[in-house]
Amino acid sequence: MKIIVLIIGIIGIVSCNNQEKLRTLDSNEIFPLKKGNQWVYEADVKYHDSVTDSLLEKKMQWTMEVVDTIHHAPFFAAVIKGFPTDLVWYGGKAERSNFVLLQDSNKIYLCSSDSLESLITYIRSQKDSLIDLRDSQDMLFDFPLTKGKTWGADPEMPQRADSMYAWVVKKPATDTSAAEIQYMTNPDHSIFQFQPGVGITGYYYQHHGTVMELKMKLIKKILH
């Protein structure tokens, strides 16, 4: 009986430690967006070259990095250079653009604007709450990434039963494999692979009509 009680106690301690770990991963470190962090990917691109009217393939390395961070309580923003979607519609040349990831608790939004500098200035300003900005942007991640979880559907569109036109978690993360979230439409689909504590470990995009296919996998990370 004493052995059984001891085993139950050990299980309880391990369970508490795991709960504490989960709570820690629900913080900003679930996607480590510290300034200077870098993710290097190997990218394979298939695309149609309009000049030669032929199918071309290219392999390259691609770096995503956090170039700046902004704290605007309760929000946190990271300026990202070289987000994976930069390579969608690659046509022989690609430049790393700047994007803003806006974090509100366990949700991360990919912000777009006609003027990135104006967007950054607005976020730095402490006069506004940023709620209107958040509500106007596309939610990229909603943690934790549990299987079947969906977000990002257009609220003005009729509800669908096929998980299209919304992000859906197809597979949760484990200790040895990343979570997979997918956005499927009639003309194309995208898949992000994400490992808590590491970040985006892979990205896949395919257009269902025009030849455009992108596969990216993480080969190196520099996390401070």
C-alpha positions in Angstrom: 0.0 0.0 0.0 2.8 2.4 0.8 4.4 1.7 -2.6 1.1 2.5 -4.3 0.8 5.8 -2.4 4.4 6.7 -3.3 3.8 6.0 -7.0 0.6 8.1 -7.0 2.6 10.9 -5.4 5.3 10.7 -8.0 2.7 10.8 -10.8 1.2 13.8 -9.2 4.5 15.7 -9.0 5.3 14.8 -12.7 1.8 15.9 -13.7 2.2 19.3 -11.9 5.6 19.8 -13.5 4.1 19.1 -16.9 1.2 21.6 -16.2 3.8 24.2 -15.2 5.7 23.6 -18.4 2.5 24.1 -20.4 1.8 27.3 -18.6 5.3 28.5 -19.4 4.8 27.7 -23.1 1.6 29.8 -23.1 3.8 32.9 -22.6 5.7 34.8 -25.3 8.2 32.0 -25.5 5.8 29.6 -27.2 6.9 31.6 -30.3 10.3 33.0 -29.3 10.2 36.4 -30.9 13.2 38.0 -29.2 15.1 40.6 -31.2 18.0 38.9 -33.0 16.4 35.4 -33.2 16.9 33.8 -36.6 15.5 30.8 -38.4 17.3 29.5 -41.5 15.2 27.4 -44.0 16.0 25.3 -47.0 13.5 26.3 -49.7 12.5 24.4 -52.8 10.5 26.4 -55.3 8.7 25.2 -58.5 7.3 28.0 -60.6 6.4 29.0 -64.2 8.8 31.3 -65.8 6.9 33.7 -68.1 10.0 34.7 -70.1 10.9 31.2 -71.2 7.4 29.8 -70.8 8.8 26.8 -68.9 8.7 25.1 -65.5 11.7 25.9 -63.3 12.9 24.7 -60.0 15.2 26.4 -57.5 16.7 25.5 -54.2 17.9 28.2 -51.8 18.4 29.1 -48.2 16.1 31.6 -46.6 16.5 33.5 -43.4 13.7 34.8 -41.2 14.7 37.1 -38.3 13.3 39.3 -35.6 14.7 42.8 -36.4 12.8 44.7 -33.7 10.3 44.3 -30.9 7.7 46.6 -29.4 6.0 46.3 -26.0 2.6 47.9 -25.9 0.8 46.4 -22.9 -1.0 44.1 -23.1 0.2 43.6 -26.6 3.6 42.6 -28.0 4.8 43.1 -31.5 7.8 41.7 -33.4 9.1 43.1 -36.7 9.9 40.1 -38.9 12.2 40.3 -41.9 11.8 37.4 -44.4 8.5 35.8 -43.4 8.1 32.5 -45.4 5.2 33.9 -47.5 7.7 36.2 -49.2 8.6 33.3 -51.4 5.1 32.7 -52.6 4.9 33.7 -56.3 8.6 33.6 -56.6 9.6 34.5 -60.1 13.4 34.2 -60.2 14.1 36.9 -57.6 12.9 37.4 -54.0 13.6 40.1 -51.4 13.0 39.7 -47.7 10.2 42.0 -46.7 9.3 43.3 -43.3 6.1 42.1 -41.5 4.7 42.7 -38.1 3.5 39.9 -35.8 1.2 41.2 -33.1 0.7 39.0 -30.1 -2.3 39.3 -27.8 -2.2 36.7 -25.1 -2.2 33.3 -26.8 -3.1 34.7 -30.3 -0.7 36.0 -32.9 -1.8 38.2 -35.8 0.0 38.8 -39.1 -0.3 42.5 -39.7 -0.3 44.2 -43.1 -0.4 47.8 -44.0 0.2 50.1 -47.0 3.0 51.7 -45.0 5.0 49.5 -42.6 6.7 52.5 -41.0 3.3 54.1 -40.2 2.2 50.8 -38.8 5.2 50.5 -36.5 4.8 54.1 -35.4 1.2 53.5 -34.6 2.1 50.4 -32.5 4.8 52.3 -30.7 2.4 55.0 -29.7 0.9 54.5 -26.2 -2.2 56.6 -27.0 -4.3 53.8 -28.6 -5.2 50.4 -27.2 -4.4 48.6 -30.5 -7.7 46.7 -30.2 -9.0 48.1 -33.5 -5.7 47.2 -35.2 -5.9 43.6 -33.8 -9.5 43.2 -34.9 -8.6 44.3 -38.5 -5.8 41.8 -39.0 -5.6 38.1 -39.8 -5.0 35.7 -36.9 -2.1 33.5 -37.8 -1.9 31.3 -34.7 -4.2 30.5 -31.8 -2.4 28.6 -29.1 -2.5 25.9 -27.9 -2.6 24.1 -31.3 -5.0 21.3 -30.5 -6.2 18.9 -33.2 -9.3 20.1 -35.0 -9.1 23.7 -33.7 -10.1 26.3 -36.3 -9.9 30.1 -36.6 -9.7 32.8 -39.2 -13.0 32.0 -41.1 -14.7 35.0 -42.7 -17.6 35.8 -40.3 -19.6 37.2 -43.2 -19.5 33.9 -45.1 -21.8 31.0 -44.4 -20.4 28.4 -42.0 -18.8 25.4 -43.7 -18.5 21.8 -42.6 -15.4 21.0 -44.7 -12.8 23.2 -42.8 -12.0 25.2 -45.9 -11.4 28.9 -45.9 -10.2 28.8 -42.3 -7.1 27.7 -40.4 -7.4 24.2 -39.0 -5.0 22.3 -36.8 -4.5 19.0 -38.7 -1.9 17.6 -36.2 -0.8 18.7 -32.8 2.8 19.0 -31.8 4.6 16.2 -29.9 8.1 16.1 -28.4 9.5 14.8 -31.7 7.2 16.4 -34.4 5.7 19.8 -35.1 2.1 20.8 -35.2 0.6 21.3 -38.7 -2.0 23.9 -39.5 -3.7 24.2 -42.9 -5.6 26.9 -44.8 -7.4 25.3 -47.8 -9.2 27.2 -50.6 -10.4 26.2 -54.0 -7.4 27.9 -55.8 -4.6 27.1 -53.3 -3.6 25.8 -49.9 -1.0 26.6 -47.2 0.5 24.6 -44.4 2.6 25.8 -41.5 4.6 23.5 -39.3 5.1 24.9 -35.8 7.0 23.6 -32.7 6.3 25.3 -29.4 9.5 26.9 -28.1 11.1 26.9 -31.5 8.6 28.6 -33.9 7.9 27.9 -37.5 9.7 24.8 -38.6 8.3 24.4 -42.0 6.0 26.0 -44.6 4.3 24.6 -47.7 2.3 26.5 -50.4 0.7 25.2 -53.6 -1.5 26.8 -56.1 -4.0 24.4 -57.7 -3.9 26.1 -61.2 -0.8 28.1 -62.1 2.4 26.3 -61.3 3.6 27.6 -57.9 4.8 25.2 -55.2 7.0 26.1 -52.2 8.4 23.8 -49.6 10.5 25.1 -46.7 12.0 23.3 -43.8 14.0 24.6 -40.9 17.7 23.7 -41.0 19.2 26.0 -38.4 17.9 28.3 -35.6 19.6 31.0 -33.6 17.6 31.7 -30.5 18.8 34.1 -27.8 
